[in-house]
Amino acid sequence: MTDQAVKSAPRLLVIGGGYSGQRFARALLDQGATVWLTRRNGIPETPDGEGLHWLSFDASQGLIPALPEQLSHVLVTIPPNGEGRDDALEHLLGDLRRQPLDWLGYLSTTGVYGNSGGDWVDEGSPTTATLPRSQARLRCEQAWLNSGLPVQSFRLPAIYGPGRCPFEQLRQGSARLTHKPGQVFCRIHVDDIVGALMHCIALPPNARPTVVNVSDDAPCPSSETLGFAAHLLNLKLPAYRRFADIAPELSPMALSFWEDNRRVSNRLLCQGLGYPLRYPSYREGFTASLREEQSRSNVA
Ligand SMILES: NC(=O)c1ccc[n+]([C@@H]2O[C@H](COP(=O)([O-])OP(=O)(O)OC[C@H]3O[C@@H](n4cnc5c(N)ncnc54)[C@H](OP(=O)(O)O)[C@@H]3O)[C@@H](O)[C@H]2O)c1
């Protein structure tokens, strides 16, 4: 992250202070920003002086916050709701339009590309999603892009990082080693999401592409990443199972993750915009995540 990323003490609102939202919020806080985050319920008690201000936002419960004034940056991390609509767009857009925004980042998914049969996709590829949740996501993303706000949409594959690696499943013996011929998955370390967002904020507004893929350099089968995680923990891998054999046991949601097969190009982000990935593959990313998890549990 560069000092340039945060010019004059930004005022940031994160709509959806979950895993990625909090990581981004803390990074901007460290750079001197004033930060608000929303959550649906269970507003966390943050230690005095930590500097994170929490707001309740849950349209289904009628909880619509009055937004702080003079916001310069907004990050939207909430997915489409159960009806496929975006609660932030429906309930906060009017208030957001009154703000002097420099930038609004929207976290989308690479699911909008649909199934490319394992081929590479980039930001110019057709968005041929067939899964209902990916079609809803595409509609919400397009609505944000058409909102008249200074929106950049970041299309993300599977997000991992500390607390979101397969270490616990391996320790507990619940990890599955599944092989589906030709199937790959893409992923991104949460700190590279944060880094890519900071990198884009630091660009002049007219140099910020409206859609950017944020994916690492190493699409590969999930059996490969699980093998590396087991190696790091010095644990045995579970027995290999063929996808065709376990498919009948999977929930519709779990099955849907195996439906799309694509390799997501990061050429625009890494070559076009010059963002250097901190974790080009799961190898560096899992190693750093395990180290962070271990140092947290040593402190606790
Ligand atoms: N996880 C992945 O592997 C992955 C992959 C690609 C894209 N994405 C997308 O990237 C974004 C960030 O992912 P993440 O894993 O960081 O998300 P996350 O940890 O699940 O956080 C999402 C946040 O949004 C809030 N939220 C969700 N639905 C809401 C609604 N209808 N109204 C108000 N608030 C709502 C949640 O509130 P609570 O804290 O109260 O629950 C939470 O704070 C999401 O849109 C996700 O779908 C995720």
The ligand as an SDF file (V2000), in Angstrom:
LIG
                    3D

 48 52  0  0  0  0  0  0  0  0999 V2000
  -16.2650  -15.8340    0.1010 N   0  0  0  0  0  0  0  0  0  0  0  0
  -15.8640  -16.0600   -1.1470 C   0  0  0  0  0  0  0  0  0  0  0  0
  -15.1030  -16.9900   -1.4320 O   0  0  0  0  0  0  0  0  0  0  0  0
  -16.3170  -15.1250   -2.2390 C   0  0  0  0  0  0  0  0  0  0  0  0
  -15.9160  -15.3580   -3.5500 C   0  0  0  0  0  0  0  0  0  0  0  0
  -16.2740  -14.4220   -4.5360 C   0  0  0  0  0  0  0  0  0  0  0  0
  -17.0400  -13.3170   -4.2110 C   0  0  0  0  0  0  0  0  0  0  0  0
  -17.4650  -13.1570   -2.9270 N   0  0  0  0  0  0  0  0  0  0  0  0
  -18.2730  -11.9780   -2.6270 C   0  0  0  0  0  0  0  0  0  0  0  0
  -17.3910  -10.9830   -2.1300 O   0  0  0  0  0  0  0  0  0  0  0  0
  -18.0670  -10.2140   -1.1190 C   0  0  0  0  0  0  0  0  0  0  0  0
  -17.2450  -10.2290    0.1650 C   0  0  0  0  0  0  0  0  0  0  0  0
  -17.0960  -11.5750    0.5900 O   0  0  0  0  0  0  0  0  0  0  0  0
  -16.7680  -11.8970    2.1180 P   0  0  0  0  0  0  0  0  0  0  0  0
  -16.4820  -13.3520    2.1600 O   0  0  0  0  0  0  0  0  0  0  0  0
  -15.8040  -10.9280    2.6530 O   0  0  0  0  0  0  0  0  0  0  0  0
  -18.2200  -11.6190    2.7490 O   0  0  0  0  0  0  0  0  0  0  0  0
  -18.7560  -11.8470    4.2480 P   0  0  0  0  0  0  0  0  0  0  0  0
  -17.6460  -12.1400    5.1890 O   0  0  0  0  0  0  0  0  0  0  0  0
  -19.8860  -12.8160    4.1660 O   0  0  0  0  0  0  0  0  0  0  0  0
  -19.3390  -10.3950    4.6030 O   0  0  0  0  0  0  0  0  0  0  0  0
  -20.4810   -9.8990    3.9880 C   0  0  0  0  0  0  0  0  0  0  0  0
  -21.0020   -8.7330    4.8130 C   0  0  0  0  0  0  0  0  0  0  0  0
  -22.2160   -8.2510    4.1990 O   0  0  0  0  0  0  0  0  0  0  0  0
  -23.2530   -8.2050    5.1690 C   0  0  0  0  0  0  0  0  0  0  0  0
  -24.5070   -8.5420    4.4930 N   0  0  0  0  0  0  0  0  0  0  0  0
  -24.7710   -9.6540    3.7560 C   0  0  0  0  0  0  0  0  0  0  0  0
  -26.0030   -9.5880    3.2310 N   0  0  0  0  0  0  0  0  0  0  0  0
  -26.5370   -8.4160    3.6420 C   0  0  0  0  0  0  0  0  0  0  0  0
  -27.7830   -7.7780    3.4420 C   0  0  0  0  0  0  0  0  0  0  0  0
  -28.7490   -8.3210    2.6780 N   0  0  0  0  0  0  0  0  0  0  0  0
  -28.0030   -6.5750    4.0260 N   0  0  0  0  0  0  0  0  0  0  0  0
  -27.0530   -5.9850    4.7990 C   0  0  0  0  0  0  0  0  0  0  0  0
  -25.8270   -6.5480    5.0220 N   0  0  0  0  0  0  0  0  0  0  0  0
  -25.5860   -7.7420    4.4410 C   0  0  0  0  0  0  0  0  0  0  0  0
  -22.8740   -9.2120    6.2380 C   0  0  0  0  0  0  0  0  0  0  0  0
  -23.4900   -8.8310    7.4500 O   0  0  0  0  0  0  0  0  0  0  0  0
  -23.3070   -9.7080    8.8020 P   0  0  0  0  0  0  0  0  0  0  0  0
  -21.9020   -9.4250    9.2410 O   0  0  0  0  0  0  0  0  0  0  0  0
  -24.3040   -9.1820    9.7520 O   0  0  0  0  0  0  0  0  0  0  0  0
  -23.5280  -11.1380    8.3860 O   0  0  0  0  0  0  0  0  0  0  0  0
  -21.3540   -9.0710    6.2600 C   0  0  0  0  0  0  0  0  0  0  0  0
  -20.9770   -7.9960    7.1060 O   0  0  0  0  0  0  0  0  0  0  0  0
  -19.4640  -10.8120   -0.9830 C   0  0  0  0  0  0  0  0  0  0  0  0
  -20.3590  -10.1050   -1.7980 O   0  0  0  0  0  0  0  0  0  0  0  0
  -19.2870  -12.2210   -1.5130 C   0  0  0  0  0  0  0  0  0  0  0  0
  -20.4890  -12.7690   -2.0290 O   0  0  0  0  0  0  0  0  0  0  0  0
  -17.1070  -14.0200   -1.9310 C   0  0  0  0  0  0  0  0  0  0  0  0
  1  2  1  0
  2  3  2  0
  2  4  1  0
  4  5  1  0
  4 48  2  0
  5  6  2  0
  6  7  1  0
  7  8  2  0
  8  9  1  0
  8 48  1  0
  9 10  1  0
  9 46  1  0
 10 11  1  0
 11 12  1  0
 11 44  1  0
 12 13  1  0
 13 14  1  0
 14 15  2  0
 14 16  1  0
 14 17  1  0
 17 18  1  0
 18 19  2  0
 18 20  1  0
 18 21  1  0
 21 22  1  0
 22 23  1  0
 23 24  1  0
 23 42  1  0
 24 25  1  0
 25 26  1  0
 25 36  1  0
 26 27  1  0
 26 35  1  0
 27 28  2  0
 28 29  1  0
 29 30  1  0
 29 35  2  0
 30 31  1  0
 30 32  2  0
 32 33  1  0
 33 34  2  0
 34 35  1  0
 36 37  1  0
 36 42  1  0
 37 38  1  0
 38 39  2  0
 38 40  1  0
 38 41  1  0
 42 43  1  0
 44 45  1  0
 44 46  1  0
 46 47  1  0
M  CHG  2   8   1  16  -1
M  END
$$$$
